[in-house]
Amino acid sequence: MLFVFAAGFIGSFGAAFLKAAAGRLRGNFASVLTNWHLGAGIILYGLSSVFFVRGMAAGELSVLYPMVALGYMWTILWSRLFFGEPLTWGKLGGLALIFGGLAMLGLRA
Amino acid sequence: MLVPATTAQRRFSIFLVFCCTLINAGAQVLIKTGAGHLGAHPSLFSTGIAILTTPQLFFGYSLYALSMVLLVVALRHGELSAIYPVIALTFVWVTILSATVFGEAMSAAKLGGIAMIVAGVATLGRGSGK
């Protein structure tokens, strides 16, 4: 469970770095290679998938899936803080639905 | 750095991340079928070797890499907060694939969960307006 919590948290930072990297990408190949945000994003994102698989192998889906949704909440938070994206009721409502949906998917049949 | 995106660009971003979720689901199914080649408690090293030598694992993780590339392209013109949670659709596809490919039981709770996630993603997309 801690693994998946960590995976969601790290993954949300990974996504934030990928977003920062995407804004800095230009057409040429050099801009891809020298883009440290991209490297950081890929490493964090990859790391989060390793944690995720480990957590999945060990834990209960009923706890793990909502943890994944928590990762999306972090991402919306970073989007507001780092990129100034508006935090709207639509986003919060959508997130709440996704959270509930994942929780239901994780329930034992 | 923040250039306002056109409606077409935003739609294309959403379309790309939608593709990501399909690719992710395929990757997860491949990895699940390939995971049997791993022992009960594989070390990081043996996991790495297994990924390189087991076709299902190799293609599964290749698909993940492809999906990450698409995600970065999608993020160029889309809001992170609107795009990233769409990835939750992956779990919808995985649940459907699990029922059809692996014959896992589909319950009312799962169907309800799928409906809620789809509604949530739709709400998010709407809320991201400008």
gemmi code that builds the backbone of each chain (N, CA, C; Angstrom):
import gemmi

chains = {
    "A": [
        ("MET", (0.836, -1.194, 0.000), (0.000, 0.000, 0.000), (0.876, 1.252, 0.000)),
        ("LEU", (1.924, 1.211, 0.822), (2.864, 2.325, 0.853), (3.529, 2.488, -0.510)),
        ("PHE", (3.792, 1.341, -1.154), (4.426, 1.362, -2.481), (3.555, 2.124, -3.470)),
        ("VAL", (2.258, 1.815, -3.466), (1.371, 2.441, -4.447), (1.154, 3.905, -4.111)),
        ("PHE", (1.101, 4.213, -2.805), (1.019, 5.614, -2.389), (2.231, 6.371, -2.929)),
        ("ALA", (3.414, 5.775, -2.732), (4.650, 6.385, -3.231), (4.617, 6.487, -4.747)),
        ("ALA", (4.103, 5.438, -5.392), (4.054, 5.421, -6.855), (3.212, 6.587, -7.370)),
        ("GLY", (2.065, 6.802, -6.749), (1.196, 7.893, -7.162), (1.848, 9.245, -6.953)),
        ("PHE", (2.520, 9.377, -5.813), (3.164, 10.645, -5.465), (4.319, 10.939, -6.417)),
        ("ILE", (5.189, 9.934, -6.605), (6.338, 10.105, -7.497), (5.855, 10.319, -8.929)),
        ("GLY", (4.853, 9.532, -9.323), (4.336, 9.641, -10.681), (3.775, 11.025, -10.967)),
        ("SER", (3.155, 11.641, -9.954), (2.586, 12.967, -10.162), (3.696, 13.987, -10.404)),
        ("PHE", (4.834, 13.809, -9.713), (5.981, 14.676, -9.984), (6.551, 14.391, -11.366)),
        ("GLY", (6.575, 13.103, -11.716), (7.036, 12.721, -13.053), (6.214, 13.420, -14.122)),
        ("ALA", (4.897, 13.404, -13.931), (4.014, 14.048, -14.901), (4.270, 15.546, -14.964)),
        ("ALA", (4.512, 16.155, -13.790), (4.781, 17.594, -13.759), (6.063, 17.914, -14.526)),
        ("PHE", (7.086, 17.077, -14.356), (8.332, 17.297, -15.093), (8.128, 17.088, -16.592)),
        ("LEU", (7.329, 16.078, -16.939), (7.058, 15.839, -18.355), (6.343, 17.047, -18.970)),
        ("LYS", (5.438, 17.634, -18.183), (4.720, 18.818, -18.652), (5.701, 19.976, -18.860)),
        ("ALA", (6.588, 20.173, -17.883), (7.591, 21.232, -17.995), (8.482, 20.984, -19.209)),
        ("ALA", (8.814, 19.695, -19.416), (9.669, 19.334, -20.550), (8.950, 19.604, -21.862)),
        ("ALA", (7.663, 19.261, -21.914), (6.895, 19.409, -23.155), (6.857, 20.866, -23.597)),
        ("GLY", (6.784, 21.769, -22.618), (6.748, 23.187, -22.958), (8.067, 23.690, -23.501)),
        ("ARG", (9.160, 22.958, -23.197), (10.481, 23.393, -23.629), (10.948, 22.695, -24.892)),
        ("LEU", (10.175, 21.746, -25.383), (10.590, 20.993, -26.571), (10.515, 21.876, -27.813)),
        ("ARG", (11.563, 21.786, -28.640), (11.534, 22.446, -29.941), (11.657, 21.362, -30.994)),
        ("GLY", (11.671, 21.784, -32.229), (11.670, 20.804, -33.316), (12.927, 19.958, -33.416)),
        ("ASN", (14.063, 20.497, -32.969), (15.316, 19.769, -33.243), (15.628, 18.730, -32.179)),
        ("PHE", (16.460, 17.789, -32.552), (16.778, 16.650, -31.710), (17.585, 17.063, -30.483)),
        ("ALA", (18.447, 18.077, -30.651), (19.301, 18.525, -29.546), (18.447, 18.999, -28.367)),
        ("SER", (17.322, 19.631, -28.667), (16.481, 20.141, -27.586), (15.860, 18.999, -26.799)),
        ("VAL", (15.787, 17.819, -27.423), (15.277, 16.650, -26.701), (16.363, 16.102, -25.771)),
        ("LEU", (17.593, 16.053, -26.296), (18.693, 15.460, -25.525), (19.122, 16.331, -24.349)),
        ("THR", (19.037, 17.651, -24.505), (19.531, 18.534, -23.449), (18.429, 18.950, -22.487)),
        ("ASN", (17.274, 18.346, -22.637), (16.119, 18.723, -21.832), (16.128, 17.934, -20.513)),
        ("TRP", (16.687, 18.525, -19.459), (16.814, 17.746, -18.221), (15.463, 17.490, -17.561)),
        ("HIS", (14.511, 18.360, -17.812), (13.163, 18.101, -17.280), (12.619, 16.790, -17.831)),
        ("LEU", (12.919, 16.556, -19.122), (12.431, 15.342, -19.764), (13.052, 14.112, -19.101)),
        ("GLY", (14.392, 14.174, -18.901), (15.084, 13.059, -18.250), (14.522, 12.796, -16.866)),
        ("ALA", (14.348, 13.882, -16.088), (13.826, 13.737, -14.728), (12.416, 13.145, -14.763)),
        ("GLY", (11.615, 13.627, -15.710), (10.241, 13.129, -15.825), (10.210, 11.646, -16.144)),
        ("ILE", (11.072, 11.231, -17.096), (11.098, 9.825, -17.497), (11.548, 8.940, -16.339)),
        ("ILE", (12.591, 9.388, -15.617), (13.093, 8.585, -14.498), (12.020, 8.459, -13.412)),
        ("LEU", (11.395, 9.593, -13.049), (10.369, 9.562, -12.002), (9.173, 8.714, -12.424)),
        ("TYR", (8.796, 8.865, -13.689), (7.652, 8.127, -14.210), (7.939, 6.632, -14.216)),
        ("GLY", (9.158, 6.284, -14.662), (9.567, 4.872, -14.687), (9.616, 4.299, -13.281)),
        ("LEU", (10.195, 5.100, -12.365), (10.302, 4.678, -10.974), (8.913, 4.422, -10.397)),
        ("SER", (7.980, 5.292, -10.721), (6.641, 5.134, -10.174), (5.988, 3.844, -10.689)),
        ("SER", (6.290, 3.471, -11.946), (5.685, 2.238, -12.459), (6.298, 1.017, -11.784)),
        ("VAL", (7.586, 1.087, -11.411), (8.205, -0.013, -10.669), (7.539, -0.167, -9.302)),
        ("PHE", (7.372, 0.960, -8.591), (6.698, 0.936, -7.285), (5.275, 0.405, -7.422)),
        ("PHE", (4.625, 0.851, -8.505), (3.234, 0.472, -8.732), (3.095, -1.047, -8.885)),
        ("VAL", (3.977, -1.629, -9.721), (3.917, -3.070, -9.952), (4.201, -3.831, -8.655)),
        ("ARG", (5.196, -3.350, -7.890), (5.515, -3.991, -6.605), (4.325, -3.948, -5.656)),
        ("GLY", (3.708, -2.766, -5.579), (2.563, -2.601, -4.690), (1.399, -3.473, -5.122)),
        ("MET", (1.192, -3.538, -6.445), (0.119, -4.353, -6.998), (0.318, -5.821, -6.661)),
        ("ALA", (1.572, -6.266, -6.749), (1.872, -7.668, -6.485), (1.575, -8.014, -5.034)),
        ("ALA", (1.724, -7.043, -4.151), (1.627, -7.330, -2.730), (0.234, -7.090, -2.148)),
        ("GLY", (-0.465, -6.054, -2.638), (-1.594, -5.566, -1.848), (-2.979, -5.836, -2.381)),
        ("GLU", (-3.917, -5.295, -1.643), (-5.332, -5.414, -1.974), (-5.738, -4.313, -2.943)),
        ("LEU", (-6.448, -4.702, -3.990), (-6.871, -3.722, -4.982), (-7.788, -2.655, -4.392)),
        ("SER", (-8.582, -3.057, -3.378), (-9.561, -2.127, -2.821), (-8.881, -0.915, -2.190)),
        ("VAL", (-7.636, -1.097, -1.750), (-6.894, 0.030, -1.187), (-6.021, 0.665, -2.270)),
        ("LEU", (-5.512, -0.172, -3.162), (-4.528, 0.298, -4.128), (-5.130, 1.248, -5.163)),
        ("TYR", (-6.315, 0.911, -5.679), (-6.878, 1.740, -6.741), (-7.168, 3.172, -6.287)),
        ("PRO", (-7.792, 3.340, -5.087), (-7.974, 4.732, -4.639), (-6.649, 5.471, -4.459)),
        ("MET", (-5.589, 4.719, -4.115), (-4.271, 5.345, -3.989), (-3.809, 5.901, -5.338)),
        ("VAL", (-4.141, 5.169, -6.389), (-3.808, 5.631, -7.734), (-4.525, 6.948, -8.021)),
        ("ALA", (-5.807, 6.990, -7.633), (-6.594, 8.198, -7.856), (-6.023, 9.374, -7.073)),
        ("LEU", (-5.471, 9.068, -5.890), (-4.830, 10.095, -5.078), (-3.674, 10.726, -5.854)),
        ("GLY", (-2.998, 9.911, -6.656), (-1.914, 10.415, -7.508), (-2.408, 11.494, -8.469)),
        ("TYR", (-3.653, 11.326, -8.975), (-4.204, 12.329, -9.882), (-4.472, 13.626, -9.132)),
        ("MET", (-4.858, 13.464, -7.838), (-5.111, 14.659, -7.041), (-3.824, 15.473, -6.868)),
        ("TRP", (-2.722, 14.768, -6.573), (-1.436, 15.473, -6.478), (-1.159, 16.226, -7.770)),
        ("THR", (-1.398, 15.547, -8.887), (-1.077, 16.144, -10.183), (-1.854, 17.439, -10.407)),
        ("ILE", (-3.146, 17.422, -10.019), (-3.958, 18.632, -10.189), (-3.441, 19.751, -9.293)),
        ("LEU", (-2.959, 19.339, -8.111), (-2.372, 20.310, -7.182), (-1.108, 20.936, -7.775)),
        ("TRP", (-0.204, 20.110, -8.301), (1.044, 20.636, -8.902), (0.720, 21.494, -10.119)),
        ("SER", (-0.326, 21.101, -10.866), (-0.707, 21.868, -12.049), (-1.087, 23.286, -11.654)),
        ("ARG", (-1.772, 23.387, -10.520), (-2.188, 24.702, -10.020), (-0.968, 25.479, -9.537)),
        ("LEU", (-0.112, 24.814, -8.761), (1.023, 25.494, -8.133), (2.097, 25.881, -9.139)),
        ("PHE", (2.463, 24.931, -10.019), (3.627, 25.156, -10.877), (3.273, 25.755, -12.225)),
        ("PHE", (2.089, 25.455, -12.729), (1.761, 25.907, -14.081), (0.586, 26.883, -14.099)),
        ("GLY", (0.051, 27.191, -12.914), (-1.029, 28.165, -12.843), (-2.294, 27.744, -13.564)),
        ("GLU", (-2.495, 26.425, -13.715), (-3.726, 25.981, -14.373), (-4.887, 26.166, -13.403)),
        ("PRO", (-6.011, 26.688, -13.900), (-7.132, 26.942, -13.001), (-7.681, 25.658, -12.379)),
        ("LEU", (-8.021, 25.786, -11.095), (-8.631, 24.660, -10.386), (-10.134, 24.874, -10.413)),
        ("THR", (-10.822, 24.104, -11.255), (-12.254, 24.353, -11.440), (-13.086, 23.291, -10.739)),
        ("TRP", (-14.382, 23.602, -10.544), (-15.287, 22.613, -9.949), (-15.408, 21.403, -10.853)),
        ("GLY", (-15.334, 21.645, -12.165), (-15.404, 20.533, -13.116), (-14.277, 19.537, -12.878)),
        ("LYS", (-13.072, 20.063, -12.640), (-11.933, 19.181, -12.399), (-12.093, 18.423, -11.083)),
        ("LEU", (-12.503, 19.178, -10.032), (-12.673, 18.533, -8.724), (-13.771, 17.475, -8.782)),
        ("GLY", (-14.869, 17.810, -9.465), (-15.971, 16.861, -9.591), (-15.547, 15.627, -10.374)),
        ("GLY", (-14.847, 15.864, -11.483), (-14.365, 14.751, -12.298), (-13.445, 13.857, -11.510)),
        ("LEU", (-12.564, 14.492, -10.731), (-11.620, 13.748, -9.909), (-12.359, 12.901, -8.872)),
        ("ALA", (-13.385, 13.505, -8.253), (-14.158, 12.777, -7.241), (-14.826, 11.545, -7.864)),
        ("LEU", (-15.366, 11.709, -9.085), (-16.005, 10.583, -9.776), (-14.974, 9.495, -10.081)),
        ("ILE", (-13.799, 9.910, -10.566), (-12.753, 8.937, -10.885), (-12.322, 8.196, -9.619)),
        ("PHE", (-12.194, 8.964, -8.523), (-11.825, 8.369, -7.241), (-12.844, 7.304, -6.840)),
        ("GLY", (-14.131, 7.677, -6.905), (-15.189, 6.730, -6.556), (-15.204, 5.528, -7.484)),
        ("GLY", (-15.009, 5.793, -8.782), (-15.016, 4.713, -9.765), (-13.891, 3.724, -9.534)),
        ("LEU", (-12.698, 4.239, -9.258), (-11.559, 3.350, -8.996), (-11.780, 2.551, -7.718)),
        ("ALA", (-12.373, 3.224, -6.712), (-12.658, 2.521, -5.458), (-13.608, 1.348, -5.721)),
        ("MET", (-14.618, 1.572, -6.581), (-15.571, 0.499, -6.881), (-14.921, -0.620, -7.692)),
        ("LEU", (-14.033, -0.236, -8.622), (-13.341, -1.255, -9.417), (-12.499, -2.156, -8.522)),
        ("GLY", (-11.969, -1.557, -7.447), (-11.069, -2.302, -6.567), (-11.796, -3.218, -5.600)),
        ("LEU", (-13.123, -3.021, -5.454), (-13.887, -3.869, -4.530), (-13.786, -5.333, -4.941)),
        ("ARG", (-13.745, -6.175, -3.954), (-13.699, -7.599, -4.288), (-15.045, -8.071, -4.806)),
        ("ALA", (-15.006, -8.818, -5.866), (-16.247, -9.252, -6.518), (-17.070, -10.136, -5.589)),
    ],
    "B": [
        ("MET", (6.276, 30.900, -22.102), (6.221, 29.449, -22.261), (4.785, 28.991, -22.491)),
        ("LEU", (3.840, 29.623, -21.772), (2.459, 29.188, -21.924), (1.806, 29.878, -23.112)),
        ("VAL", (1.733, 29.169, -24.221), (1.046, 29.689, -25.395), (-0.380, 29.144, -25.352)),
        ("PRO", (-1.383, 30.019, -25.447), (-2.765, 29.510, -25.418), (-2.995, 28.518, -26.556)),
        ("ALA", (-3.562, 27.398, -26.215), (-3.788, 26.359, -27.226), (-5.128, 26.586, -27.913)),
        ("THR", (-5.191, 26.242, -29.176), (-6.465, 26.333, -29.886), (-7.335, 25.147, -29.495)),
        ("THR", (-8.614, 25.246, -29.820), (-9.534, 24.155, -29.506), (-9.093, 22.868, -30.192)),
        ("ALA", (-8.642, 22.997, -31.444), (-8.207, 21.813, -32.186), (-7.012, 21.150, -31.500)),
        ("GLN", (-6.094, 21.982, -31.017), (-4.917, 21.428, -30.339), (-5.311, 20.724, -29.048)),
        ("ARG", (-6.259, 21.333, -28.322), (-6.706, 20.704, -27.075), (-7.376, 19.371, -27.358)),
        ("ARG", (-8.194, 19.358, -28.418), (-8.866, 18.103, -28.768), (-7.854, 17.037, -29.156)),
        ("PHE", (-6.840, 17.460, -29.904), (-5.814, 16.514, -30.332), (-5.072, 15.955, -29.107)),
        ("SER", (-4.824, 16.827, -28.121), (-4.165, 16.371, -26.893), (-4.991, 15.307, -26.184)),
        ("ILE", (-6.283, 15.566, -26.083), (-7.170, 14.606, -25.425), (-7.192, 13.295, -26.211)),
        ("PHE", (-7.226, 13.418, -27.555), (-7.212, 12.225, -28.400), (-5.922, 11.424, -28.160)),
        ("LEU", (-4.798, 12.125, -28.079), (-3.517, 11.439, -27.863), (-3.506, 10.686, -26.538)),
        ("VAL", (-3.992, 11.343, -25.476), (-3.946, 10.696, -24.170), (-4.954, 9.549, -24.121)),
        ("PHE", (-6.020, 9.669, -24.902), (-6.962, 8.563, -25.043), (-6.258, 7.349, -25.657)),
        ("CYS", (-5.450, 7.605, -26.694), (-4.639, 6.530, -27.292), (-3.701, 5.938, -26.247)),
        ("CYS", (-3.122, 6.820, -25.410), (-2.231, 6.365, -24.337), (-2.910, 5.307, -23.468)),
        ("THR", (-4.185, 5.573, -23.125), (-4.860, 4.655, -22.209), (-5.065, 3.292, -22.870)),
        ("LEU", (-5.369, 3.286, -24.182), (-5.524, 2.014, -24.897), (-4.192, 1.270, -24.930)),
        ("ILE", (-3.116, 2.015, -25.221), (-1.788, 1.403, -25.292), (-1.384, 0.864, -23.920)),
        ("ASN", (-1.639, 1.675, -22.867), (-1.317, 1.233, -21.505), (-2.033, -0.063, -21.149)),
        ("ALA", (-3.307, -0.134, -21.548), (-4.081, -1.329, -21.224), (-3.475, -2.547, -21.922)),
        ("GLY", (-3.113, -2.379, -23.199), (-2.452, -3.464, -23.918), (-1.155, -3.855, -23.239)),
        ("ALA", (-0.404, -2.839, -22.798), (0.863, -3.098, -22.120), (0.641, -3.892, -20.836)),
        ("GLN", (-0.386, -3.494, -20.079), (-0.631, -4.185, -18.807), (-1.023, -5.635, -19.014)),
        ("VAL", (-1.831, -5.873, -20.059), (-2.238, -7.252, -20.341), (-1.022, -8.084, -20.752)),
        ("LEU", (-0.167, -7.514, -21.607), (1.059, -8.221, -22.013), (1.940, -8.511, -20.807)),
        ("ILE", (2.095, -7.495, -19.940), (2.968, -7.664, -18.779), (2.382, -8.710, -17.837)),
        ("LYS", (1.052, -8.700, -17.736), (0.425, -9.694, -16.866), (0.662, -11.118, -17.396)),
        ("THR", (0.528, -11.299, -18.711), (0.749, -12.636, -19.262), (2.224, -13.017, -19.179)),
        ("GLY", (3.103, -12.006, -19.252), (4.534, -12.306, -19.194), (5.070, -12.434, -17.789)),
        ("ALA", (4.316, -11.930, -16.809), (4.823, -11.889, -15.434), (5.000, -13.285, -14.853)),
        ("GLY", (4.323, -14.275, -15.451), (4.479, -15.636, -14.973), (5.915, -16.150, -15.120)),
        ("HIS", (6.676, -15.503, -16.014), (8.062, -15.925, -16.209), (8.973, -15.431, -15.085)),
        ("LEU", (8.446, -14.497, -14.293), (9.210, -14.019, -13.148), (8.976, -14.953, -11.973)),
        ("GLY", (9.968, -15.052, -11.093), (9.774, -15.846, -9.892), (8.851, -15.115, -8.932)),
        ("ALA", (8.686, -15.686, -7.755), (7.797, -15.085, -6.764), (8.346, -13.739, -6.272)),
        ("HIS", (9.622, -13.694, -5.972), (10.224, -12.450, -5.482), (11.456, -12.109, -6.315)),
        ("PRO", (11.244, -11.617, -7.535), (12.383, -11.355, -8.417), (13.206, -10.163, -7.935)),
        ("SER", (14.494, -10.252, -8.090), (15.347, -9.104, -7.784), (15.210, -8.100, -8.923)),
        ("LEU", (15.684, -6.886, -8.685), (15.611, -5.854, -9.710), (16.383, -6.304, -10.950)),
        ("PHE", (17.537, -6.971, -10.722), (18.376, -7.415, -11.832), (17.677, -8.484, -12.663)),
        ("SER", (17.126, -9.490, -11.978), (16.478, -10.568, -12.730), (15.206, -10.064, -13.411)),
        ("THR", (14.573, -9.052, -12.811), (13.420, -8.446, -13.477), (13.856, -7.788, -14.778)),
        ("GLY", (14.976, -7.079, -14.717), (15.495, -6.420, -15.911), (15.822, -7.420, -17.007)),
        ("ILE", (16.475, -8.530, -16.621), (16.824, -9.576, -17.597), (15.544, -10.163, -18.198)),
        ("ALA", (14.570, -10.411, -17.328), (13.313, -11.008, -17.801), (12.614, -10.090, -18.798)),
        ("ILE", (12.679, -8.770, -18.543), (12.027, -7.820, -19.457), (12.682, -7.887, -20.833)),
        ("LEU", (14.005, -8.073, -20.842), (14.718, -8.094, -22.124), (14.544, -9.415, -22.856)),
        ("THR", (14.321, -10.507, -22.120), (14.309, -11.830, -22.757), (12.913, -12.417, -22.938)),
        ("THR", (11.912, -11.868, -22.229), (10.552, -12.387, -22.392), (9.786, -11.495, -23.364)),
        ("PRO", (9.363, -12.031, -24.507), (8.722, -11.177, -25.519), (7.540, -10.378, -24.986)),
        ("GLN", (6.657, -11.042, -24.191), (5.483, -10.301, -23.701), (5.898, -9.106, -22.845)),
        ("LEU", (6.903, -9.343, -21.971), (7.356, -8.257, -21.098), (8.034, -7.169, -21.925)),
        ("PHE", (8.861, -7.595, -22.880), (9.590, -6.624, -23.702), (8.625, -5.727, -24.476)),
        ("PHE", (7.652, -6.343, -25.137), (6.696, -5.544, -25.913), (5.785, -4.739, -24.993)),
        ("GLY", (5.450, -5.321, -23.844), (4.634, -4.592, -22.876), (5.299, -3.297, -22.448)),
        ("TYR", (6.580, -3.392, -22.064), (7.276, -2.185, -21.611), (7.589, -1.250, -22.776)),
        ("SER", (7.768, -1.807, -23.984), (7.947, -0.950, -25.164), (6.698, -0.105, -25.397)),
        ("LEU", (5.539, -0.746, -25.201), (4.280, -0.007, -25.360), (4.183, 1.117, -24.330)),
        ("TYR", (4.637, 0.832, -23.094), (4.643, 1.872, -22.069), (5.497, 3.060, -22.505)),
        ("ALA", (6.664, 2.742, -23.085), (7.560, 3.804, -23.546), (6.879, 4.631, -24.631)),
        ("LEU", (6.225, 3.942, -25.560), (5.507, 4.626, -26.640), (4.423, 5.540, -26.068)),
        ("SER", (3.708, 5.030, -25.071), (2.626, 5.803, -24.491), (3.168, 7.052, -23.781)),
        ("MET", (4.376, 6.929, -23.200), (4.965, 8.092, -22.536), (5.323, 9.167, -23.564)),
        ("VAL", (5.822, 8.744, -24.724), (6.128, 9.708, -25.789), (4.854, 10.456, -26.194)),
        ("LEU", (3.771, 9.694, -26.391), (2.498, 10.321, -26.770), (2.027, 11.287, -25.684)),
        ("LEU", (2.241, 10.897, -24.414), (1.817, 11.750, -23.306), (2.543, 13.091, -23.347)),
        ("VAL", (3.858, 13.042, -23.607), (4.626, 14.285, -23.656), (4.118, 15.174, -24.792)),
        ("VAL", (3.843, 14.565, -25.947), (3.316, 15.341, -27.074), (1.963, 15.947, -26.698)),
        ("ALA", (1.133, 15.139, -26.015), (-0.185, 15.625, -25.607), (-0.052, 16.807, -24.653)),
        ("LEU", (0.943, 16.748, -23.773), (1.100, 17.782, -22.753), (1.564, 19.115, -23.334)),
        ("ARG", (2.054, 19.090, -24.566), (2.517, 20.343, -25.172), (1.391, 21.359, -25.251)),
        ("HIS", (0.201, 20.882, -25.588), (-0.889, 21.835, -25.786), (-2.064, 21.617, -24.849)),
        ("GLY", (-1.941, 20.662, -23.938), (-3.058, 20.424, -23.033), (-2.678, 20.785, -21.606)),
        ("GLU", (-3.688, 21.056, -20.793), (-3.433, 21.289, -19.375), (-3.109, 19.968, -18.710)),
        ("LEU", (-2.075, 19.969, -17.896), (-1.693, 18.759, -17.176), (-2.842, 18.247, -16.320)),
        ("SER", (-3.518, 19.192, -15.633), (-4.586, 18.793, -14.711), (-5.792, 18.230, -15.452)),
        ("ALA", (-5.935, 18.565, -16.742), (-7.067, 18.033, -17.503), (-6.707, 16.721, -18.181)),
        ("ILE", (-5.432, 16.556, -18.510), (-5.013, 15.409, -19.309), (-4.628, 14.204, -18.468)),
        ("TYR", (-3.871, 14.458, -17.392), (-3.304, 13.329, -16.670), (-4.361, 12.391, -16.076)),
        ("PRO", (-5.418, 12.908, -15.438), (-6.412, 11.993, -14.856), (-7.153, 11.145, -15.896)),
        ("VAL", (-7.099, 11.545, -17.171), (-7.745, 10.748, -18.219), (-7.126, 9.346, -18.255)),
        ("ILE", (-5.888, 9.254, -17.777), (-5.195, 7.968, -17.773), (-5.963, 6.926, -16.954)),
        ("ALA", (-6.856, 7.390, -16.081), (-7.694, 6.455, -15.313), (-8.503, 5.541, -16.220)),
        ("LEU", (-8.737, 5.983, -17.472), (-9.464, 5.133, -18.424), (-8.737, 3.806, -18.648)),
        ("THR", (-7.424, 3.822, -18.440), (-6.651, 2.583, -18.563), (-7.296, 1.457, -17.762)),
        ("PHE", (-7.751, 1.798, -16.534), (-8.319, 0.769, -15.659), (-9.647, 0.262, -16.189)),
        ("VAL", (-10.347, 1.138, -16.911), (-11.598, 0.703, -17.548), (-11.296, -0.361, -18.593)),
        ("TRP", (-10.321, -0.075, -19.474), (-9.965, -1.050, -20.518), (-9.435, -2.335, -19.900)),
        ("VAL", (-8.604, -2.188, -18.872), (-8.017, -3.384, -18.251), (-9.115, -4.263, -17.652)),
        ("THR", (-10.104, -3.614, -17.007), (-11.203, -4.384, -16.418), (-11.987, -5.113, -17.511)),
        ("ILE", (-12.239, -4.402, -18.620), (-12.984, -5.026, -19.721), (-12.156, -6.159, -20.339)),
        ("LEU", (-10.864, -5.909, -20.555), (-9.993, -6.942, -21.122), (-9.876, -8.150, -20.188)),
        ("SER", (-9.792, -7.874, -18.876), (-9.685, -8.975, -17.912), (-10.900, -9.883, -18.011)),
        ("ALA", (-12.064, -9.258, -18.215), (-13.295, -10.040, -18.302), (-13.339, -10.822, -19.612)),
        ("THR", (-12.898, -10.194, -20.718), (-13.028, -10.849, -22.014), (-11.855, -11.782, -22.302)),
        ("VAL", (-10.624, -11.354, -22.004), (-9.443, -12.165, -22.337), (-9.157, -13.202, -21.261)),
        ("PHE", (-9.189, -12.793, -19.990), (-8.822, -13.711, -18.915), (-10.041, -14.344, -18.245)),
        ("GLY", (-11.231, -13.957, -18.694), (-12.438, -14.559, -18.158), (-12.687, -14.270, -16.688)),
        ("GLU", (-12.174, -13.116, -16.201), (-12.450, -12.755, -14.811), (-13.898, -12.275, -14.705)),
        ("ALA", (-14.489, -12.509, -13.529), (-15.904, -12.185, -13.351), (-16.133, -10.683, -13.410)),
        ("MET", (-17.216, -10.287, -14.074), (-17.614, -8.885, -14.131), (-18.745, -8.687, -13.140)),
        ("SER", (-18.559, -7.792, -12.179), (-19.587, -7.596, -11.163), (-20.316, -6.274, -11.376)),
        ("ALA", (-21.413, -6.109, -10.638), (-22.160, -4.853, -10.717), (-21.295, -3.692, -10.238)),
        ("ALA", (-20.482, -3.953, -9.204), (-19.613, -2.902, -8.674), (-18.613, -2.451, -9.738)),
        ("LYS", (-18.093, -3.429, -10.481), (-17.120, -3.076, -11.525), (-17.782, -2.241, -12.625)),
        ("LEU", (-18.985, -2.667, -13.030), (-19.700, -1.900, -14.058), (-19.970, -0.479, -13.563)),
        ("GLY", (-20.373, -0.366, -12.283), (-20.610, 0.948, -11.701), (-19.339, 1.774, -11.676)),
        ("GLY", (-18.228, 1.117, -11.316), (-16.939, 1.809, -11.279), (-16.555, 2.328, -12.646)),
        ("ILE", (-16.753, 1.485, -13.670), (-16.446, 1.895, -15.041), (-17.262, 3.126, -15.424)),
        ("ALA", (-18.582, 3.077, -15.110), (-19.460, 4.199, -15.448), (-18.993, 5.476, -14.759)),
        ("MET", (-18.587, 5.354, -13.481), (-18.164, 6.548, -12.735), (-16.877, 7.133, -13.303)),
        ("ILE", (-15.939, 6.254, -13.677), (-14.675, 6.754, -14.222), (-14.917, 7.473, -15.547)),
        ("VAL", (-15.750, 6.853, -16.399), (-16.043, 7.475, -17.693), (-16.706, 8.837, -17.477)),
        ("ALA", (-17.674, 8.894, -16.532), (-18.341, 10.156, -16.239), (-17.342, 11.176, -15.695)),
        ("GLY", (-16.421, 10.699, -14.841), (-15.421, 11.594, -14.256), (-14.505, 12.183, -15.314)),
        ("VAL", (-14.061, 11.343, -16.236), (-13.168, 11.811, -17.308), (-13.900, 12.819, -18.188)),
        ("ALA", (-15.182, 12.539, -18.469), (-15.968, 13.466, -19.283), (-16.123, 14.808, -18.576)),
        ("THR", (-16.369, 14.750, -17.256), (-16.520, 15.978, -16.480), (-15.234, 16.795, -16.499)),
        ("LEU", (-14.106, 16.099, -16.335), (-12.800, 16.751, -16.354), (-12.584, 17.464, -17.671)),
        ("GLY", (-12.885, 16.784, -18.758), (-12.667, 17.357, -20.079), (-13.472, 18.625, -20.260)),
        ("ARG", (-14.710, 18.616, -19.750), (-15.581, 19.763, -19.835), (-15.045, 20.916, -18.996)),
        ("GLY", (-14.564, 20.559, -17.796), (-14.117, 21.578, -16.848), (-12.855, 22.295, -17.290)),
        ("SER", (-12.158, 21.710, -18.283), (-10.882, 22.286, -18.660), (-11.035, 23.428, -19.662)),
        ("GLY", (-12.290, 23.704, -20.039), (-12.637, 24.742, -21.010), (-11.490, 25.539, -21.614)),
        ("LYS", (-11.046, 26.609, -20.941), (-9.986, 27.439, -21.536), (-8.665, 27.135, -20.872)),
    ],
}
model = gemmi.Model(1)
for chain_id, residues in chains.items():
    chain = gemmi.Chain(chain_id)
    for i, (resn, *xyz) in enumerate(residues, 1):
        res = gemmi.Residue()
        res.name, res.seqid = resn, gemmi.SeqId(i, " ")
        for name, pos in zip(("N", "CA", "C"), xyz):
            atom = gemmi.Atom()
            atom.name, atom.element = name, gemmi.Element(name[0])
            atom.pos, atom.b_iso = gemmi.Position(*pos), 0.0
            res.add_atom(atom)
        chain.add_residue(res)
    model.add_chain(chain)
structure = gemmi.Structure()
structure.add_model(model)
structure.setup_entities()
